[in-house]
């Protein structure tokens, strides 16, 4: 793709980086076939190629973004399916992140949307505040049909009951059973430990059983992904620094062999910490070191060589490949291999490359498109008649539960059960 930036524009590091990414695009259109919004809407501007043109025009003009550009970029799920199919290696993720940061800075959204985004940015990364918000939502949920617009969708997605806080959310060290093989830090997360603390508990049980000390570091919290994808770069960087500081303290103490993440949306961001803080001299090297140590839970379990097991009655498991895992991190086979090794019959979901519509806060900010994607995903899963659905990301799990009558659990919960842990409650 040809670009026409002025020398003064290229003096800006963000524009120079974008120019390098834009020039890699060869207009081939492979990305359109795998883009969920293009598949749904058939609009070129709702494809990665169309959005790349919009970003190019926005940056070259030097003017504030217009409503059309913002609308089509907002519709992007950041599922990164396009990066899997792109033959030219276009770094769409960082191009889009940069564009959204510029939109947040230079574009004034309507007041209701500004307020919604501010609330999401404030509440979701803070577990205590998020729990209070969900408790309040439960009280008014029966009247959700009377609420306006997106507020109705927010209330409808609030769970009917909240599980009590689990041990996986508290700072401390969970010691390995028997001889220690590895010492790992686990990201306890923010929304996940409120919505489904059983995931962290299953992760800790499984890893300690396999010989890992599991550290929940003091000071580690939200990974920063939520704010990063809404263009709130400063808030995201603040969360990143907090985690890098917390895990670096453990590295400099007893040491760490890995930083393990059991929510793949968070994992994609943690693996990108080196890039996010690359321009900050004090933080660049520590952040890069954390990125190198970051692994999805299934990657770590493959390294630990989890033993094979067998179940009295093998369950049919529809494995839902979270976009952030299969496209963002390129982790495709380990979850399925681990489930098969544990004795489950793993079923491939048709159109498994397409997003379920969760995508962080997408189902809250773009409920109509998210609902259409969920309906399509639910139809594909139901066609398999599985006993259970397994996924590796809490956002996907919450989304799928609203559209399926089939139990939805985290992959690690099934693996924990197969190797001696408790049966997941929903089963």
N, C-alpha and C positions, 0 to 999 in steps of 0.2 A: 504494500500500500504506500503510495506517495504521500508525503506530508509537506506542509508549507509553513513551517514555523519561522518566525523572525529570530535573528541572533539574540535579541534581548529576551525573547521567550525561552530560548534554549539555555539561557543562563540560569533559569530556575531548575533546580534539581528534579522536581516532580515532573516538569514538562519534558526535560531531557530524557528521563526514564520512560515516560509515556511514548515519546517519539521512537525510542528503540523497540518498544513493544509493538506499536502500530505498524512499523515498517516490516514486521515479520508476517503480517496477515497477507495472504495471497488471493483472497476473495473466493476460495474454492467452494465454500458453501457446505462442506461436510458437517459443520457444526449445526446447521439448521435441522438436520434429520434427527438429532438427539436432544435438541433443546425443548424442554417441556412446554414453555409458553408459545413457541412457534408451532409445535404440534397441535396445541389447543386453538390458537388464534389465527395462524397462517399469515401473520403480518411480519414483513421483513424487519421492521423496527423492533419487533419482539423476538428477534433472533440475536445470537451473539454477534454475527456479522453486522447487522443493522445497528446494534448498540455501539459497536466499535466505531462506526461512521459517526454516530451522534457524539460520542466522546471526542473524536478527532475534530469535528466541527466546533464543538464547545471550546476546546483548548485553543484551536487556531484563531478563533474569533477574539479571544481574550475578554469576551463579554460574560456577564452572569448567565447561568443556565436558564433556558426558557422552560415553560410548562411542559411542552411536548417531550423534550429531552428527559426531564425529571420523571415524567409519567412512565416512559418506556424503561428507564433504568431502574425505577422502583419495582417494576414488574419482574425483574430478573431475580430468580431464586438463589443465585450464587451456588447452584448445585454443582457447577464445574463439569457437567457432562461434556460440554464443548471441549474442555481441555483434554479429555480422554480421546476424542476423535480427531482433534486438530493435528494435521500432519506437519505443521510448520512450527509447533512449539510456542504458539502465542500465549504470553503470560496474562491471560484474561483476568485472573483473580486480582492481581496487583493493579492492573489497569482500572478495573471496576472500583476497587477500594479507593484509589486515588481520586477517581471521578466523584464518588459519593462524598468524600471529604470536601471536595470543592463545592458540591451542591449544598452540603450542610453549612458551609461558610458563606456562600454567595447567593443562595436562593431562599426567599421567604415563603414558607408554606402557609396554607390557611390555618387559622388559629386552632380549630379542633384537632388537626393533624399534628401541629406542633405540640399541643398539650398531650396527646396520646403518646407520641414518641418520647416526650420528656418523662412521662409516667413510667413507660417501659424501661427507659434507661436508668431511672432512679430505683425502681422496685425489684425488677427481676434479678439483678446481680447481688442483691442483699437478702440472704435467706430469711432473716428475722422479719424484715419488712414484707417480703413476699408471702410468708406464712400468714401474717396479719391480714394482708390484702385478700388472700384466698379464703380466710375465715369470714371476712366481711362479705365476700362475693357469695358465699354459701347462703347467707341470710337473705340476700335479695335475688338469688337465682330463680326462685319460683315466679318472680315478676319480670324475668328476662325479656319476655315477649313485648313488654311495654317500653323497653329501653330503645333509644335511638341508635341507628346504624351499627357502627363497629362495636359499640358498648354492648349491644345485644350478643354479638359473637363472643366477646370476652367473657361475659357471664355464662354463656352456654358451655364454654370449655372448662369452666371451673369444676374441679372434682367434687362429687357429692360428699366425700369424707377425706380427711387428711390423715396419713399414717403418722404415728408418733416419731419424733426425731430418733435416728439410729446412731449407733456407735461410730459409723463411718464418717460422721461429720465433725468429730472432735479431734483437736490436735493431740498427738501422742504417737507412740510406737507400738505396733502389734507384732509380737515376736514370732519368729519361725518355729514351727513344730519340728523338733529334731535338729539336725545339722543345718546351719544357715548356708544357703547357696548364694543369695543375692540380698542386697539392701536397696529397696526402691522407695521412692516417694510416690504417693498416689494423690492425684488431684481430686479433692472431695467435691468440688464444684459448688454451684449456687442453687439453681432451680432444681437440679436433680435430687439433691439431698432433702429437699422439701417434698417434692412430688413422689419420689420413689426411693427412700433410703435403703430398701432391700438390695438395691444394685451395689452400693458401696459395701454393704455387709457381706454379700456373696463374694465380692472381689477380694475382700480381706480374708475371708475363710479359705478361699481357694488358693490364694498366694501363700498364706502362712502354712497351709497343708503341703504345699510344694516346696517349702524351704526358703521362703522370703521373709525378711523383716519388712514390714510395711509402715512407712512413716507418713503421718498426716502433719505436714509442717506448719508450725505456728506462723500466721501472717499470710498464708496462701489462701486465695479466694477465687473469685470469678476470673475466668481465663481472659476475658476482654472481647470475646467474639461478638457478643450482642452489640456493643457500642461500635466495634470496628465495622460491622456490616451496615450500621445506620449512619456511617460517616462521621461519628463522634470520635475522631482520632485521638484527641487529648485524653478523654476518659478511658479509651481502650489502652493507651500507652501507660496510663497510671496503674491500671490493673496488671498489665504485663510486668512493670517494674516491681510491683509488690510480690508477684510470684517468683520472679527471677531472684529477688533478694532473699525470699524465704527458702528457696531450694538451694541457692548458692551457699547459704549458711550451713545447710546440711552437707553439701559437698565439701566444704572446708572443715567440717567437723568429722563425723565418722565416715563420710563419703557416701556416694550413691552410685548404683550400677545402672539405674534407669529412672525416668519419670514416667509413670504409667497413667494413662487416661482411659476411662471406661465410658466416656461420652464422645463419640467421634467428631461431633461438631466442635467441641473444645480441642480435641487432639489436632485437628487441622490447623487451628490457630496457634497452639503451643509449639508445634513444629515450625511455625513461621516467626517465632519470637526473634530470631536472629535478623530477619529482614525488617520487622517492625521497629526495632531499636538500632538498626544499623547506622543511623546518622547521629547517634548519641555516644560520644567518645567514652563516657564512663560506663555505659551499659552494653555497648555493642558486643564485646567479647563474652561477658557472662551470659547474655541472652543467646548468643550463638551456641555456647556450651550446653545450655538447657535444651535448645532445639535438637542438638545432636543426641541428647539422652532420651528425648521424648519418644514413647512408643504407645501404640494402642494395646489394650489388654490382650488381644488375641495374638499380636506379634510377640509379646513377652511369654505367653503360654506356649507358643511354638518353640521358643528358645529354651524353655524349661522342660520340654518334652513330656507333656502331660500324658499319663499312662492311659492305655486303651481300657474301656470298660464295656459292659453289656447290660442292657435293661431287660427285665422280664417281658415287657411288651414294648418294643421300639415305637416311640411316638413319631408321627409324621410331622416334621417341622418345615414350615414355609420360611425360608431365610430371606428376610428383607434387607437388602444391601443398602445401608444409608449412603446417600450421595457423598457426604463428607468423608466416608471411609473408602468407598470404591473409586471415587473421582478425585477427592481432595488429597487423600493419603496414598492412593493406589494400593490399598490393602484389599485384595479380592478373595483369594483362596483360603487363608488361614481360618476365618470363622467357620466356613463350611467343612474344612478338613477336621477341625477340632470337634465339631458336632458329630460328624460321622465316626470319628475315633471314639467318641463317648457313647456310641450305640444308637444314635438317632438316625432316622431316615430323612435325609435333607432333600427338600423339593425346591427346584428352581422356579422363582416367580416370573411369569411372562412379563415382558417389558421391564425387566428388573433394573434397567439403566435409567428409567424415568423417576423423577422425584415424587414423593408422596404428598408434597404440598406443605410440609411443616417448615423446613428451612429457617430455623431460628425463630424470628418473630414474624415471618412471612404470613403464616396463617392468621395472625392478628391484624396485620397491616393490609393484606390483600385477601380477605376471606373468601371472595367469590372464586377467584382462580384457585386458591388452595382447596376449596371444597370440590371443585371439578377434578382436580388432580387426585384428591382422596377417593372420590367415587370411582375413578378409573383404576387406582391401585387396589381398592377393596374388591372390585370385580375380578381383577387378575388373581388375587389371593384366594378368594372364594372358589374360583374355578378349580383349585387344587384339592379342596376339602381337607385341609390340614387339621391336625389336633391342636397345634399351637403355632404362633408366629414368633420368631426370634429376630431381634434387631439389636444394633450396637449403639444406639443413640436415643437419649431420653426424649428429644423433640419428636422423632419419628414415632416412638412408642405412644406418646400422648395423642398424636394425630391419628394413628391407626386405631387406637382404642375408641375413638369417637365414631369410626366408620365400620367397625367389625364387631361381630358377636363372638369371635374366636379369641381365646386368651392371647395376650401379647406380653412377652417377657424379654428381658435382656439375655443375650447369648450367654453371658457369664453365669446367670442364674441356673440355666440348664446344665452347664458344665460343672458348677458347684454341686448340684443335686446328684449328677451322675457319678461324682467322685466322693460321695459321702456326706454332702451337705443336706439341708432340709429341702423338701419338695416345695417349689414356688407356690405361694398361697393361692394364686389364681387357678392353679391346676388341682 
